[in-house]
Amino acid sequence: MFWGREKELSNLNARYNNDNFECAIIYGRRRVGKTELIKEFIKNKKHIFFSAVEGTERRNIDLLSGSIYRSISGKNSLSSPRHEDFAACLEQISDYSWEGKLIFVIDEYPYFAKSEKSISSILQHYIDHKFQYRDFMLILCGSSMSFMENQVMGYQSPLYGRRTCQYKILAFDYITSSSFFENFTKEEKAIIHTITGGIPKYLLQFNDNNSIDENIIDNYFTPSSFLYEEPQNLLKQELREPQIYKDIITAIATGASKMSEIISKVNINGFDSAKCNKYLSSLMSLGIVKREVPVLSKENSRNSIYRINDGMFRFWYCFVYNNTSAIEFGDGTMVYERLKNAITNFMGEAFEGIAKEYLWQQNVANRLPIKFDNCGRWWGNNPFEKKEQEIDLVAYNKNEKKAIFAECKWTNKQVDSRILKRLIQKSEMFDFEEKFYMIFSKSGFTDDVREIADSDDMISLVSFDEM
C-alpha cells in the first residue's frame, strides 16, 4: 500500500497532465520514500525508469540501455542492445518521445553524474535542443542532498535553470506515521514515530500485531535486524572517517550541545572548532544533526546548540551504541528491560516536536488566537532571575506583537498549576503586547489548573489525546 505523499503525487500528476516540458527534481535522505513516490506516479504511464549505481560510466550506460529496451520492446530480456554512450541513449529516448507523452526517470542521479563529469552537460544539451519542445517529463532523483542542491539545482550546474519544479521529500509527521498502524495506542504510535524518525522504510519494520516492547527488541536489540545495523551502514555509505562522526553523534546524543562540549567529549588531538564545524556541516547536510538558535534570536547567534535531528539516530546512539557487545552476545532483551524506563525522558524532546507540528497545523487552519509566522524553542538568560532558563515553544507574530508561550510535558503525572504559573513568569521577559499560553500534556491536567484555564481565554490546555 502507498502511504502519504498525496500532495506531491497530486502536484506531479497536474504537471504531467499539461502539454509542457517538465523537469522535476526529487531529492531527500535515504529510505524516505522517493523511489516509491516515483513508482506510484509512473504507474500506467509510458515511462523509462533507470536507477543508476555506483560504478563506471560504462556500467551505467549498459543499465540505461536495458531500461530503454524494456520500455520500448515490452520485453524483460537480460540481453539488450548496447548503446555507445549517454548521447546515443538520449537520442533513442528523444525518438521514442515522438510516440506520445513520455516520462524519463533517472533515479540516484548523483551516482550517474559522478561516473562521468560530462553527463549533466550532455543532458542539458538535449533538454535545450529537443526535450523542451516535446510532451516530455524528465525526473532526476537523488539521495545525496548536497549534490542535488549544488550540482543539479545550483548556479554552477549545467542544469541550472532547467528544472520546472523540485520536491524535497521529508520524513513523515506524527499524524502520517500513525496511519501505518491500527493496533498501537496513540502513545505507542508517538514512540514509534520518534524512534524511526518518521522514515517510511523504518516504520514498515514494525508490526502492530506484536507489543511495542517486542517490536523495539526485535528491531533495535537483535543483531540480525535491519535497523540494528542501519545507522552504521548509512554513515559508511555517506561519509569518510565514520568513526569520528559516530563520536560526534554520541557526544550530542549523551548531552553535549555546544561546540565546545562536543569537542571536549570527542577528545581527539587536533580536533578544534574548525574541524568540528566541518564534520557537523556534513551531518547537517544529511539531516542527522541540526543547529538551533533560540527563537527570536539572529541566525548568527553565538548561543547556538546542536541536536540530533533524526529520531532513529538519536534512539540508537542513546540506547544501543554503548550496549552492542551485550546485544551481540544475546542479551538484547536484558539490555532493553534495563533501559526501558528511560524512554519517557527520551520522549520529552520528541513531544516538543509533535506539539510544534500540531501548532503549525492549527496555525494553517486558523484555529489559534494568533496567526504566527515563526515557532521554536527559546533558551537564554532571564534578566529578572539572573539565571539560564528555557521555554519549550514560542510562536509569535512579530509585526502584530503577539505570541503563544507553550510548555510540553511527556510524563506520567498530570500537569498542575505550578507549570502554568512558571510559564507565565518566564514570559514576562518578552515585551509582546498580547500573550497566550498553552500547555501540552501526555497525561492530562489537575483540577486546579483546569479551573484557571476555564476562567481565562488566554490559556489553553491540550492533552495528547486531543492533539
N, C-alpha and C positions, 0 to 999 in steps of 0.2 A: 504494500500500500504506500502511496505517495503522501507524505505529511508536509504541511506548511508550504511556504514559498508561493502562496496564492497570488500575492501582489506581483512578484517577479514574473511568474508564469503568465499572468494576465497581461502584463506590460509587453512581454516578449511576443505573445500572440497578436497583440494590437499592432506591433511593429511588423510582424510577419504579414499581416493582412493588408498593409498598404502596398503601393506599387513602387516604392523607392528602394534603392540600395540601402542596406543596413549593415553596420559593423558593430557588433556587441562585444564588449569586454566583460568577462565574468571572472572574478577572482576572489580569493579568500583562503583561509588556512586549510590544511589537510583535514579530511574527514567531515567537513562542514556540509557536504551535500551538493557541491557544484555540479558534478557529473550527473547525479540523479536528477537535478533540475533540468539539465540539458536533455537527458534521455526522455524525460517526461514531455518536454516541449516538442521534440522532433518526432514523437510518435505519430505514425500515419501521415508524415510529411516526407517529400522527396529530400533526401539528405545524403551527405558523405560525412561519416564520423571517423575521425582519425585521432588516436591517442598516442602522442609522442612518448619516447622512452629516453632514459639516459644512455647515450651511446653515440656512435658516429653518425654523420650525415647520411652515409650510405645505408645504414641500418634503418634510419627513419624514412628515407625515400622509398625503400622496399616496402615498409609497412604502409606508407601512404598509398603506394601503387596498389597494394592489396585492397585497401579500403575503397579506392576508386573503382577497381574491377568488380568488387562485390556489389557496389551500389548500382553500377551501370548494367551488369550482366544478371544480377539477381542470384548469382551462384556463389556458394560458400566454399570455394576451392582453395586449397593450400598453395597451389601454384598459380601465379598470375603474371601478366606482362610486367616487365621491369622497366620503369622509366629511367631515363638517363640522369635527370636532375630535377630539382624543385620546379624550375621553369616549365619543364615538359609536363609535370603533374598539373600545374596550374593551367597550362594550355588545354589539356584534355578536360579539366573541370570547366573551363570557360566555354568550350564547345558544348559540353553536356548541359550547361545552364540555358542554352537556347531552347531546350526541350520543355521548359516550364520552370516555375519557381524552384530554386534550389537553396538548401541550407548547407554550408560547408563549415564543419566544426573542426578546429584543431585544439584538442584537449592537451593539457600540460605543455602549452606553447613554449614556456621557458626552456624545456629540455631541447626542443627542436631548434630554437633560435641560438642556443649556446653551442649546438653541434656545428654550426656554420654561421659566421657573423653576417653573411650576405642575405640570409633568409628574409629578414624584415624588409630589406631594400627591394628584393625581388617581389615580395608580396605587395609592397607599396606601389610598385610599377603596375602590377596587374589590377590593383584597386583603381588607380588613376586612369588607366587606359582601357580597361574592359569591364570590370565588375560593377563599377558605379553607374554604368549605363544599362545594366541588366536588372531584372527582377531577381535579386540575389541577396542572400543573407550570409554574412561571414561572422562566425563566433570564435573568438580567441579566449581560451580559458587557462588559468594557471594558479598554482598554489603558492608560488613564490611572490608574495605580495610586493616586496620591494622591486622585483624585476618588472612586474606588471605595471606598477605605478610609475617607475622611472624609465624602463626600457621599451615599454609599449605605449603608455599614455604620456610620458614625459616629453618635454620640449625638444630634447636632443634625439629622440627616436625617429627613424624614418617613417614610422606610422603615425607620428603626431598629427592631429587634426583629421585623421581618417575615421575615427570612431564616431558613431552616432548615438551611442548610449553605453553606460557602464553599470555594472551591478557588483557591489562589494557584498559578498554573501557572509552574513554573520551567524553566530550561534543562535539557537532558538531562545526566546524568552521563556519565563516560567510557565506562562499560560500555554504556549505551544508545546513545550516539553511535557506538560501534564497530560496532553491529549494522547500521548503514546500509551497510557496505562489506564485501566479501568478499576483494578482491584486494590491499588495502593491508596492509603489515606492522603489527604492534602499535605500533611506534614511529611509523609514519606516521599511524596512527589517532589516536594521542595528540596529534600535532602538529595534525591537522585539528580534533580536538575543541577544542584550545586556541584556534586562530585563528578558529574560528567561534563560540566561547563556548558550544558545545553547543546552538545555536539551530537548530531543525529546518529552517527556510526556508534558512538558510545552508548547512547540511550537504547539502541537496539540490542545491546548485550544483556539488558535487564529483563527479567521475566516476572510479571506480576502474579503469576500463579505460585510463586515461592515468596517467603517472607523477605523483608528488606535486609535482615541480618544475613540470611542465606545468600542473597544477591551480592552484598558487599564482600562477603568472604569469598564467594565464587569468582568475583571479578577482580578484586584487589589483593586478596591474601592467599591466592592459589597460583603457584608459579607457572602453570600451563595456560593460564587465561590470557586472552588478548590484551586486556587493559593492564595487566601486571608489567608487561614489557613496553607498553606504548610510550610513556614519557621518554624512556631511554632511547628508543628507536627514533622518535621524532627529532631529538637533539642530534643524534648521529647522522640522520639524513640531511638536516638543515644547516648544521654548524660544524666548524672545525673546533678543535680543543673542547670537546663536550664536557670534560671533567671540570673545567673552570666554570662553565655555565651551570653545571649541577651544583657546584659550591655556592654560586651566587643565588640560585633559586632556593637552595636550602637555607641560606642566611636570611633571605626575605621571609620565607615560609615560617621560620622559627623566631621571628620578631624584629629583625633588623629592617629598618625602613629608610633611614637616611643613608646617603652615600658613605659617609664616614663610618657608620656602623657596619655596612656591608663590607667595606674594605677591611675592617678590623676582624670580622668573622671569617672572611675568606683566607686571610693570613698567609699570603704568598709574597715572597721577596720581590720588590719592584712593582707590586700591584698598587698603582697610585690612582688618583681620581681620573686622570686622562684615560688610562686603560680600562678602569671600571666603567666609565661613561660609554666607551666603545662597545663593551660587552652588553651593557644594559640596552644600548640602542638596538643591537641585534635582537635581543629578547623582546623588545617592544615592537619591532617590525614584524615579529612572528605572532604578536598578540598574547604572549605568555606573561609578560610583565607590563605594567602601566605606571606612568609617572603622574602623580597627582599634586596639584597645588590647592590650598584652601579656596573654596568658592568665595567669590568677591575679591580675590587677590589677582594680581597680574600674572600672566603666564610665566614670566621670568622670575617669579618669586623665589627667594632663597629658602623659603620654608617648604620646599617640595619634598615629597616622600615617594618611595617605590613600593608597589604592592603586587602580589601575584594576581594577574587578571584572569587567568584560565583556571576554572574551578577544579578540573581534573588534576592539573599540575599541583595546585595548592593542596589538595587532599593527599595526593601521592607523596609529596615531599614532607607533609606534616606527619603522616601516619605509616607510610610504607617504607620509604627510603632507608631509614635507620634500623629497620627490622627485617631487611631482606635475608639475612643469614638464618634467622629463626624460621621465617616463612619457607625458605627453600629446603629446610630440614623437616618440614611438615608440621610446624607449629603455628600455621596461619590463623587457625580458629582461636587458639590461646592468645595470640597477639591482638586479634580484634577484640576479644572479650575484655582484655586489659585496657584497651584504648577507647572502647565504645562510649563511655560516659563523656569523653572529651568532645564528642561530635556536637553536643549542644553549644559549647563555647565556639567551636569552629563555625557553626551556622550563624553566629551573630553578624559577622561581616556580610555573609550571603543574604541575610534577611534585609540588610540595608539596601542591597541591590534590587531585591524583589520589591521593596517599598518604593524605591526610585522608579522602577518600571511602572508600578501602579500609579504614582503621581503623574508621570508623563502621559499615561493612557487617559487618566481623568482630565488632565490639562487639555489634551487634544479634543476631548469630548465636551469641554466647557462645563465640567461638573465641580469645579473648585471655586472658592471665593475670590481668587485672583487668576489672571492669565499670566503665568510666569514665562520667562524666556531663558532661564538657566536654573539648574538644580545640582547640588553636590554637597559633599561633606565640608565642614569648617573645623579648623583647629588653630589654636594660637593663644596668645597671652590675653587673659582677662584683666584689663587695667584696674577694675574695681576691686577684684580679689587678689590681684598680683600673683597669678599662677596660670599655668597652662590648662586649657580646657578644650573640649570637643563638643560639637553638635552634629548628630548623625546626618541630618539633611537640612539644607536651607534652600528653598525655592523662592525666587524673587523676580519682580519686575522692576528694573532699575529706574525706568522713566516715571512710572507711577508711584514709586517709593512704597511698594507693598511687598510683604514677604510671608512665607509659611515656614515655621520652625518645627522640625519633627524629630522625635526620638523613636528608635526601633528596638524592641525588646523580645529576643527569642529565648525566653526562659520558661520554666515550668510553673512559675508563680504569676499570679495576676498582678498587673501594674496598679500601684496605688497613687494617691495624690502627691506624694513626695516627688515622684518623677516629673509630673506636670509642673509643680512649683519650681523645681530646679531648672527646667527648661525655660520657663518664663523669666527667671532670674538671669540666665545666660543670654537671653535675647535682649536684655537691657543694654548690652554692649553696642547694639546696632541702632541707627537712627531712622529706620523706616517709619513712615507716617502711620501705616496700618500693619499690624502684626497678627497673624493667625497661628494657631498651634494644633499640631496633630501628633497623636501617639499611636504607634503601630505595635500590637502585642500578639504574640503567639497564643497566649493562654487567657486572654480577656482582661477584665478590669474589675477592681473592687468597687463597692457601692459608693465610697466617699469620692472617688474621682469621677464616677458617673454622675453624681449629684452636681458637682461643679460644672461638668461639661453640659449637662441638661439645661443649666441656667445661663450659659454663655455661648452665644453664636460664634464666637471667635475660636472655640475649642472643638476639635473633632477627635473622637476615639474610634480607631479602626482595628477590629480583631482580624486575625489571619483568616478565619473562616469567611469573613465578609469581603475580603480583598478580591 
